[in-house]
Amino acid sequence: MDPRIRYATRVLDQYSKLRGTLRRTLRQDRNLALRLYDRGVPFQKVEDAFVLALARRTFRSSSEPIEPIRSLHYFIPLIQELELEPPLPEYLAYLRDRLVRAGAWHPLRSTASTPERAAPNPKKRAG
């Protein structure tokens, strides 16, 4: 299978299993996942954005109902935030642990055939 398709499938599989989503993906979500691959966004960065969003939604102080996440596009500002100001890995591990204990995070099992990183940005020149 094409690495680009594997990456997009992995992103969409994880996205569709997140608490607070509609548990389905749209064509625009698949197109965005492919664009993330083309931009060279590592899967780990996308997953970190999922963790950050889920933690903010799960552990917020308000008890009022919150609207569901309707599209993968919801995570673009979080991916940008993580690119501009990456948190300590320990902080993300802490959030993951809290989410697992709260029953809100069920990460995909990593497999050898699934790329951990997106392809390098083809617009960048090697050398």
C-alpha positions, -999 to +999 in steps of 0.1 A: +000+000+000+012+035-008+027+052+023+006+083+017-026+062+019-013+043+050-007+076+067-041+090+059-058+058+069-040+058+102-049+094+109-085+088+100-087+056+120-074+074+151-096+104+145-128+084+141-122+066+174-118+098+194-144+106+221-164+136+210-162+130+172-191+119+151-172+086+146-172+089+109-149+106+083-158+127+054-141+131+020-127+165+032-111+147+062-094+122+039-082+151+017-068+169+047-050+138+060-034+135+026-024+172+027-009+167+061+012+139+047+022+161+017+033+188+042+055+163+060+035+165+093+046+135+114+018+112+125+030+118+161+023+155+158-013+148+146-017+123+175-004+149+199-030+174+186-056+147+193-044+143+228-042+180+235-077+186+222-092+156+240-076+167+273-089+202+269-123+190+262-123+162+289-108+182+318-125+215+312-141+232+342-175+237+326-200+209+329-222+222+301-225+199+270-200+205+243-206+203+206-191+172+189-160+175+167-174+174+132-142+174+111-105+167+111-100+204+104-108+211+141-072+200+148-054+223+124-049+251+150-036+226+175-011+211+150+000+247+143+003+254+180+024+222+185+047+233+156+052+268+171+054+259+207+060+222+213+052+211+248+076+189+268+072+152+259+066+145+296+036+168+295+020+150+266+027+116+283+010+130+314-020+140+294-022+106+277-020+088+310-048+110+325-069+104+294-063+066+295-072+065+332-104+086+324-113+061+297-111+088+270-080+077+251-075+045+232-044+049+210-040+027+179-015-001+182+017+007+163+026-017+135+058-020+116+040-015+083+025+019+094+048+049+089+055+069+120+064+100+100+051+117+070+073+119+039+097+148+038+082+179+022+090+176-015+094+213-018+124+212+005+157+205-013+180+178+000+215+187+004 
